[in-house]
Amino acid sequence: MQNETSSPIENGQVDELVTEEKEKEGVSFYKKLGILALVQGVLLLVFVLWFIHRDYNNSIISFLRDIIRNGISILGKVAQVYFGNKISWILTICFIIVQLIILKFLPGIKVYGPPDKNNYRPEYKKNGLAAFILTIAVYLGSAYGLNLFSPSIIYNNFGYFLGTFNIIAVTLCSFLYLKGKTFPSKGEHGTTGSAILDYYWGMELYPRIFDIDIKQFTNCRFGMTLWAILILVHLHKHYELNGVLSNSIIVSGLLQLVYIIKFFTWETGYFNTIDIMHDRAGFYICWGCLVFLPIIYTLPTLYLVKAEYNLSYNKAILVFTIGLYAIYMNYSIDLQRQEFRNNKLKSMPYINANYIDEEGNYKQNKLLLGGYWGMARHINYTFELLAALMWTVPAGYSHLYPYIYVIYLTILLLHRIKRVEDRCEQKYKKDWDEYKAIVPYNMITRVY
């Protein structure tokens, strides 16, 4: 962990499953079995969610009734799309090639991520927003300008696209596992002592292939960029079916696009988050960004493609305004954290937290007490959830389906809070108790 000014969030985040202590203890049979069950479950889930939308009009209850009547017939549907089709493979490969070209050759400022425990600092290009704008321009030009394909073709074949994404992701994760064992890149790497967990959690923190950072490609240039493209696809399909865009899908789509633009504007800040700093490149991260993200994160607008619910103008304006506020606050909070870490907010109150590093050296970090971070220890997650809720509310309340992402995000962030709290308590000991006494709340002042 770096010995410089930073926030308690970054200082506390580390994956307990890949620490040296866990490597020495080994992994229980039940934990391995749980990971295998989780992998199989999510592999099926992504296809199930698409079929619920396509064949059951977004009704989870209708899907479950069909399963009760016909058993596991859903597996037959999965088998039909599992290997993709010509359309999904051609367009996916073209998308990957475009992203690799942009990532490799688009000019950008050289920046470095935080050092790992071996003091290795990964190198990145600061050109995320330009890369995003260029990608969207290429997509719009190809689909609408040159008429190379109809945007509806992506929606109409999305089950096949999920199959293609899945094969690519599983293949990449298998390669990364072998690479981590035989020829790892520079930086932190190692084993948990279990092949199952090494495949799931990954073996390398900063793997690179042909000088392409794998996590930057999968997380940012594939997953986040594809999220925006799929929003545009959903808007197009909704208009094609209805002849007009509803207030609901406009509000939901625009809020998500604003959030994604915010992400690419702040991409260098993302390199200091748990996904990059502490989660290794394995199934959890890479498959998640290549397969899980394109279906789970886009569920609100996917639902609205065929939904009849429509917000009134007044409600649309209200929801959109609250959503913009949440996104702005999420950005402002992260920016304050980054500026404090870079010693740009010297007047902010803080406490010095002492700890002993892995080599037995006494070190110190500054834990921020002022500004937003004086209100709650994980206040950034509060506005992350509020933003997600605001681009989901336009879907109405007749189905659970569009709220699956909000539910998933809530569980994910609460679990992350626990990881951070446990790690910081173990690391800083009495200094962390002092910090918690001053900033006693996790996400919302006087509530939680």
C-alpha positions as CSV (number, residue, x, y, z in Angstrom):
1,M,0.0,0.0,0.0
2,Q,1.3,3.4,-1.0
3,N,2.6,5.7,1.7
4,E,1.0,8.9,0.5
5,T,-2.0,11.1,1.0
6,S,-5.1,9.1,0.1
7,S,-8.7,8.4,1.2
8,P,-9.7,5.7,3.5
9,I,-11.6,4.0,0.7
10,E,-8.6,3.2,-1.4
11,N,-6.5,2.5,1.6
12,G,-8.9,-0.1,2.8
13,Q,-9.7,-2.0,-0.3
14,V,-8.0,-5.3,-0.9
15,D,-9.3,-8.7,-1.9
16,E,-9.0,-10.9,1.1
17,L,-9.0,-14.0,-1.1
18,V,-5.6,-13.2,-2.6
19,T,-3.6,-12.1,0.4
20,E,-0.6,-14.1,1.5
21,E,-2.4,-15.3,4.6
22,K,-5.2,-16.9,2.6
23,E,-2.6,-18.4,0.2
24,K,-0.9,-20.1,3.2
25,E,-4.2,-21.3,4.7
26,G,-5.4,-22.8,1.5
27,V,-9.0,-22.9,0.3
28,S,-11.8,-25.0,1.7
29,F,-13.7,-27.5,-0.4
30,Y,-16.9,-25.7,0.3
31,K,-15.5,-22.4,-0.9
32,K,-14.3,-24.1,-4.1
33,L,-17.7,-25.6,-4.6
34,G,-19.4,-22.3,-4.0
35,I,-17.2,-20.6,-6.6
36,L,-18.1,-23.3,-9.1
37,A,-21.8,-23.0,-8.4
38,L,-21.5,-19.2,-8.7
39,V,-19.8,-19.4,-12.1
40,Q,-22.3,-21.8,-13.5
41,G,-25.2,-19.8,-12.1
42,V,-24.1,-16.5,-13.6
43,L,-23.3,-18.2,-17.0
44,L,-26.9,-19.3,-17.1
45,L,-28.4,-16.1,-15.6
46,V,-27.3,-13.7,-18.4
47,F,-29.1,-15.8,-21.0
48,V,-32.2,-16.3,-18.8
49,L,-32.5,-12.5,-18.4
50,W,-32.5,-12.0,-22.1
51,F,-35.1,-14.8,-22.7
52,I,-37.3,-13.3,-19.9
53,H,-37.4,-10.0,-21.9
54,R,-37.7,-11.6,-25.3
55,D,-40.1,-14.5,-24.7
56,Y,-42.0,-13.5,-21.5
57,N,-42.5,-9.8,-21.9
58,N,-40.2,-9.0,-18.9
59,S,-42.2,-11.1,-16.5
60,I,-40.1,-13.1,-14.1
61,I,-43.3,-14.8,-12.8
62,S,-44.3,-16.0,-16.3
63,F,-40.8,-17.4,-16.8
64,L,-40.9,-19.3,-13.5
65,R,-44.4,-20.7,-14.2
66,D,-43.1,-22.0,-17.6
67,I,-40.1,-23.6,-15.8
68,I,-42.4,-25.3,-13.4
69,R,-44.6,-26.6,-16.2
70,N,-41.8,-27.6,-18.7
71,G,-38.8,-28.3,-16.5
72,I,-35.4,-27.0,-17.6
73,S,-36.5,-26.3,-21.1
74,I,-34.6,-23.0,-20.9
75,L,-31.4,-25.0,-21.4
76,G,-32.6,-25.8,-24.9
77,K,-33.0,-22.1,-25.6
78,V,-29.5,-21.4,-24.3
79,A,-28.0,-24.1,-26.5
80,Q,-29.5,-22.4,-29.5
81,V,-27.6,-19.1,-29.0
82,Y,-24.6,-20.3,-26.9
83,F,-22.1,-20.3,-29.8
84,G,-23.4,-17.1,-31.3
85,N,-24.1,-16.6,-35.0
86,K,-22.4,-15.0,-38.0
87,I,-23.8,-11.6,-37.3
88,S,-22.8,-11.6,-33.6
89,W,-19.3,-12.8,-34.4
90,I,-18.6,-10.4,-37.2
91,L,-19.9,-7.3,-35.3
92,T,-18.2,-8.3,-32.1
93,I,-14.8,-8.9,-33.7
94,C,-15.1,-5.5,-35.6
95,F,-15.9,-3.8,-32.3
96,I,-12.9,-5.4,-30.6
97,I,-10.6,-4.5,-33.5
98,V,-11.8,-0.9,-33.4
99,Q,-11.3,-0.7,-29.6
100,L,-7.8,-2.2,-29.9
101,I,-6.8,0.2,-32.6
102,I,-8.1,3.2,-30.6
103,L,-6.5,2.0,-27.4
104,K,-3.2,1.4,-29.1
105,F,-2.9,4.3,-31.5
106,L,-5.1,7.2,-30.3
107,P,-2.8,9.8,-28.8
108,G,-3.1,10.5,-25.1
109,I,-1.2,11.7,-22.0
110,K,0.9,9.1,-20.2
111,V,-0.3,8.6,-16.7
112,Y,0.5,6.0,-14.0
113,G,-1.7,4.1,-11.6
114,P,-0.9,3.6,-8.0
115,P,2.0,1.3,-7.1
116,D,1.3,-2.3,-6.1
117,K,2.9,-4.0,-3.1
118,N,6.1,-4.5,-5.2
119,N,6.1,-0.8,-6.0
120,Y,5.3,-1.4,-9.7
121,R,3.1,1.4,-11.2
122,P,1.0,0.5,-14.3
123,E,1.1,2.9,-17.3
124,Y,-2.0,4.1,-19.0
125,K,-3.1,6.6,-21.7
126,K,-5.3,9.5,-20.6
127,N,-7.6,9.6,-23.6
128,G,-10.8,7.9,-22.4
129,L,-13.3,10.6,-23.3
130,A,-11.8,11.0,-26.8
131,A,-11.8,7.2,-27.3
132,F,-15.5,7.1,-26.2
133,I,-16.5,9.9,-28.6
134,L,-14.6,8.4,-31.5
135,T,-16.2,5.0,-30.9
136,I,-19.7,6.4,-30.8
137,A,-19.0,8.4,-33.9
138,V,-17.8,5.2,-35.7
139,Y,-20.9,3.3,-34.5
140,L,-23.4,6.1,-35.6
141,G,-21.5,6.6,-38.9
142,S,-21.6,2.8,-39.7
143,A,-25.2,2.2,-38.6
144,Y,-26.9,5.4,-39.8
145,G,-24.5,7.1,-42.2
146,L,-23.1,4.2,-44.3
147,N,-26.0,1.8,-43.5
148,L,-23.6,-1.1,-43.0
149,F,-26.1,-2.6,-40.6
150,S,-29.3,-1.7,-38.8
151,P,-29.0,-1.0,-35.1
152,S,-32.0,-3.3,-34.6
153,I,-29.8,-6.2,-35.7
154,I,-28.0,-6.0,-32.4
155,Y,-31.2,-6.1,-30.4
156,N,-32.7,-8.8,-32.6
157,N,-29.7,-11.1,-32.2
158,F,-28.7,-10.1,-28.7
159,G,-28.9,-13.7,-27.3
160,Y,-26.4,-14.7,-29.9
161,F,-24.2,-11.7,-28.9
162,L,-24.3,-12.9,-25.3
163,G,-23.1,-16.3,-26.6
164,T,-20.3,-14.7,-28.5
165,F,-19.3,-12.5,-25.6
166,N,-19.3,-15.5,-23.3
167,I,-17.0,-17.6,-25.5
168,I,-14.6,-14.7,-25.9
169,A,-14.6,-14.0,-22.1
170,V,-14.1,-17.6,-21.0
171,T,-11.3,-18.0,-23.5
172,L,-9.6,-14.8,-22.3
173,C,-9.9,-15.9,-18.7
174,S,-8.4,-19.3,-19.5
175,F,-5.5,-17.6,-21.3
176,L,-5.0,-15.2,-18.4
177,Y,-4.9,-18.2,-16.0
178,L,-2.2,-19.9,-18.0
179,K,-0.3,-16.6,-18.6
180,G,-0.3,-15.9,-14.8
181,K,1.2,-19.3,-14.1
182,T,3.8,-19.3,-16.9
183,F,4.7,-15.8,-18.1
184,P,3.1,-13.1,-15.8
185,S,3.5,-9.4,-16.7
186,K,5.3,-7.0,-14.4
187,G,3.6,-6.2,-11.1
188,E,1.9,-8.1,-8.4
189,H,0.9,-11.7,-9.2
190,G,0.6,-15.0,-7.3
191,T,-1.7,-17.9,-6.5
192,T,-4.3,-18.6,-3.9
193,G,-3.2,-22.3,-3.9
194,S,-6.4,-23.3,-5.7
195,A,-6.8,-23.5,-9.5
196,I,-10.5,-22.7,-9.2
197,L,-10.0,-19.5,-7.2
198,D,-7.0,-18.5,-9.4
199,Y,-9.2,-18.8,-12.4
200,Y,-12.1,-16.9,-10.7
201,W,-10.2,-14.1,-9.0
202,G,-7.2,-14.0,-11.4
203,M,-3.5,-14.3,-10.9
204,E,-2.2,-11.0,-12.1
205,L,-3.1,-7.5,-10.9
206,Y,-1.9,-5.7,-14.1
207,P,-1.7,-8.2,-17.0
208,R,-0.7,-6.8,-20.4
209,I,-0.8,-8.5,-23.8
210,F,1.1,-6.8,-26.7
211,D,1.3,-3.8,-24.3
212,I,-2.5,-3.6,-24.0
213,D,-3.6,-3.4,-20.4
214,I,-6.2,-6.1,-20.1
215,K,-8.3,-4.6,-17.3
216,Q,-8.4,-1.2,-19.1
217,F,-9.6,-2.9,-22.3
218,T,-12.2,-5.2,-20.7
219,N,-13.5,-2.7,-18.1
220,C,-13.4,0.6,-20.0
221,R,-13.1,0.1,-23.7
222,F,-15.3,-3.0,-24.0
223,G,-17.8,-3.0,-21.1
224,M,-18.4,0.7,-20.5
225,T,-18.3,1.6,-24.1
226,L,-20.7,-1.2,-25.1
227,W,-23.0,-0.1,-22.3
228,A,-23.5,3.2,-24.2
229,I,-23.9,1.6,-27.6
230,L,-26.6,-0.8,-26.2
231,I,-28.5,2.2,-24.8
232,L,-28.5,3.7,-28.3
233,V,-29.7,0.4,-29.7
234,H,-32.5,0.2,-27.2
235,L,-33.6,3.7,-28.0
236,H,-33.6,2.9,-31.7
237,K,-35.6,-0.3,-31.2
238,H,-38.2,1.4,-29.0
239,Y,-38.7,4.1,-31.7
240,E,-38.9,1.4,-34.3
241,L,-41.7,-0.4,-32.4
242,N,-43.6,2.7,-31.3
243,G,-42.9,5.4,-33.8
244,V,-42.0,7.7,-30.9
245,L,-39.6,7.8,-28.0
246,S,-41.4,7.7,-24.6
247,N,-40.4,10.1,-21.8
248,S,-39.4,7.1,-19.8
249,I,-36.8,5.7,-22.1
250,I,-35.5,9.2,-22.9
251,V,-34.9,9.9,-19.2
252,S,-33.4,6.5,-18.5
253,G,-31.2,6.5,-21.5
254,L,-29.9,10.0,-21.1
255,L,-29.1,9.6,-17.5
256,Q,-27.1,6.5,-18.2
257,L,-25.3,8.2,-21.1
258,V,-24.4,11.1,-18.9
259,Y,-23.1,8.7,-16.2
260,I,-20.9,6.9,-18.8
261,I,-19.6,10.2,-20.2
262,K,-18.7,11.1,-16.6
263,F,-16.9,7.8,-16.2
264,F,-14.7,8.5,-19.3
265,T,-14.1,12.1,-18.2
266,W,-12.8,10.6,-14.9
267,E,-11.2,7.5,-16.3
268,T,-7.9,8.2,-14.7
269,G,-9.6,8.4,-11.3
270,Y,-11.1,4.9,-12.0
271,F,-7.5,3.6,-12.1
272,N,-7.4,4.3,-8.4
273,T,-10.5,2.2,-7.5
274,I,-10.9,-1.3,-6.2
275,D,-11.5,-2.8,-9.6
276,I,-8.0,-1.7,-10.8
277,M,-5.9,-1.5,-7.6
278,H,-6.9,-4.7,-5.9
279,D,-9.1,-7.0,-7.9
280,R,-6.9,-9.2,-10.1
281,A,-7.8,-10.0,-13.8
282,G,-9.8,-13.2,-13.7
283,F,-13.3,-14.4,-14.3
284,Y,-14.7,-12.1,-11.7
285,I,-13.5,-8.9,-13.4
286,C,-13.0,-9.8,-17.1
287,W,-16.1,-12.1,-17.6
288,G,-18.1,-9.6,-15.6
289,C,-17.2,-6.7,-17.9
290,L,-17.5,-8.7,-21.1
291,V,-20.7,-10.6,-20.5
292,F,-22.4,-9.6,-17.2
293,L,-22.2,-5.9,-17.7
294,P,-23.9,-5.7,-21.2
295,I,-27.1,-7.4,-19.9
296,I,-27.3,-6.5,-16.2
297,Y,-26.4,-2.8,-16.5
298,T,-28.7,-2.1,-19.4
299,L,-31.8,-3.8,-18.0
300,P,-33.8,-0.6,-17.4
301,T,-33.7,0.5,-21.1
302,L,-34.0,-3.1,-22.3
303,Y,-37.2,-3.4,-20.3
304,L,-38.5,-0.1,-21.7
305,V,-38.0,-1.3,-25.3
306,K,-41.3,-3.1,-25.1
307,A,-42.9,-1.5,-22.0
308,E,-45.9,0.7,-22.3
309,Y,-45.3,2.7,-19.1
310,N,-44.5,6.4,-19.7
311,L,-43.6,9.2,-17.3
312,S,-45.5,12.4,-17.4
313,Y,-43.5,15.5,-18.4
314,N,-43.4,16.8,-14.9
315,K,-42.3,13.5,-13.4
316,A,-39.7,13.1,-16.2
317,I,-38.2,16.5,-15.5
318,L,-38.1,15.7,-11.7
319,V,-36.5,12.3,-12.1
320,F,-34.0,13.6,-14.7
321,T,-33.0,16.5,-12.4
322,I,-32.5,14.3,-9.4
323,G,-30.5,11.8,-11.5
324,L,-28.3,14.6,-12.8
325,Y,-27.7,15.8,-9.3
326,A,-26.8,12.3,-8.1
327,I,-24.3,11.9,-11.0
328,Y,-22.8,15.3,-10.3
329,M,-22.4,14.5,-6.6
330,N,-20.9,11.1,-7.4
331,Y,-18.3,12.8,-9.6
332,S,-17.7,15.7,-7.1
333,I,-17.2,13.3,-4.2
334,D,-14.7,11.2,-6.2
335,L,-12.9,14.3,-7.4
336,Q,-12.5,15.6,-3.8
337,R,-11.0,12.2,-2.8
338,Q,-8.6,12.4,-5.7
339,E,-7.5,16.0,-5.0
340,F,-7.0,15.2,-1.3
341,R,-4.8,12.3,-2.3
342,N,-2.8,14.6,-4.6
343,N,-2.3,17.1,-1.8
344,K,-4.4,19.8,-3.4
345,L,-6.7,20.2,-0.4
346,K,-4.2,20.9,2.3
347,S,-6.7,22.8,4.5
348,M,-9.0,19.7,4.8
349,P,-9.0,18.1,8.3
350,Y,-7.6,14.6,8.6
351,I,-6.0,12.2,11.0
352,N,-2.8,10.3,10.6
353,A,-3.4,6.5,10.6
354,N,-0.4,4.4,11.4
355,Y,0.2,0.9,10.0
356,I,2.9,-1.7,9.4
357,D,3.5,-2.7,5.8
358,E,4.2,-6.3,4.5
359,E,8.0,-5.7,5.1
360,G,7.5,-4.7,8.7
361,N,8.1,-1.0,8.1
362,Y,6.0,1.6,10.0
363,K,4.1,3.9,7.7
364,Q,1.3,6.4,7.8
365,N,-1.7,7.4,5.7
366,K,-4.0,10.4,6.1
367,L,-7.7,9.7,6.5
368,L,-9.9,12.6,5.3
369,L,-12.3,14.0,7.9
370,G,-13.7,17.0,6.0
371,G,-15.9,17.8,3.0
372,Y,-18.1,15.1,1.8
373,W,-16.0,12.4,3.4
374,G,-16.6,13.9,6.8
375,M,-20.3,13.1,6.3
376,A,-20.0,9.3,5.8
377,R,-17.1,6.9,5.2
378,H,-18.6,5.6,1.9
379,I,-20.7,8.5,0.8
380,N,-19.8,8.0,-2.8
381,Y,-21.8,4.8,-2.9
382,T,-24.9,6.7,-1.7
383,F,-25.0,8.7,-4.8
384,E,-24.0,5.8,-7.0
385,L,-27.1,4.0,-5.9
386,L,-29.3,7.1,-6.2
387,A,-28.2,7.6,-9.8
388,A,-28.9,4.0,-10.7
389,L,-32.3,4.2,-9.0
390,M,-33.2,7.4,-11.0
391,W,-32.5,5.8,-14.4
392,T,-34.6,2.7,-13.3
393,V,-37.6,4.5,-11.8
394,P,-38.8,5.6,-15.3
395,A,-39.6,1.9,-15.9
396,G,-42.5,2.1,-13.4
397,Y,-43.3,-0.5,-10.7
398,S,-45.2,-3.3,-12.4
399,H,-42.2,-5.6,-12.8
400,L,-39.2,-6.4,-10.8
401,Y,-37.1,-7.0,-14.0
402,P,-35.7,-3.5,-14.5
403,Y,-34.8,-3.2,-10.8
404,I,-32.4,-6.2,-10.9
405,Y,-29.4,-3.9,-11.6
406,V,-30.2,-1.7,-8.6
407,I,-30.6,-4.8,-6.4
408,Y,-27.4,-6.2,-7.6
409,L,-25.5,-2.9,-7.2
410,T,-26.9,-2.5,-3.6
411,I,-25.6,-6.0,-2.7
412,L,-22.3,-5.4,-4.4
413,L,-21.6,-2.1,-2.6
414,L,-22.7,-3.3,0.8
415,H,-20.3,-6.2,0.4
416,R,-17.5,-3.8,-0.6
417,I,-18.2,-1.7,2.4
418,K,-17.8,-4.8,4.6
419,R,-14.5,-5.6,2.9
420,V,-13.2,-2.1,3.3
421,E,-14.2,-1.9,7.0
422,D,-12.7,-5.3,7.9
423,R,-9.5,-4.5,6.1
424,C,-9.1,-1.0,7.6
425,E,-9.9,-2.2,11.1
426,Q,-7.2,-4.9,10.8
427,K,-4.7,-2.5,9.2
428,Y,-5.1,0.7,11.3
429,K,-6.4,-0.8,14.5
430,K,-6.9,1.9,17.1
431,D,-6.5,4.7,14.6
432,W,-9.4,3.3,12.6
433,D,-11.5,3.3,15.8
434,E,-10.6,6.9,16.3
435,Y,-11.6,7.7,12.7
436,K,-14.9,5.9,13.0
437,A,-15.7,7.8,16.2
438,I,-15.3,11.1,14.2
439,V,-17.1,9.8,11.0
440,P,-19.5,7.2,12.5
441,Y,-21.7,6.6,9.4
442,N,-21.2,4.3,6.4
443,M,-23.3,5.9,3.7
444,I,-26.0,8.3,5.1
445,T,-25.5,10.7,8.0
446,R,-27.6,9.7,11.0
447,V,-29.1,6.8,9.1
448,Y,-26.5,4.2,8.2
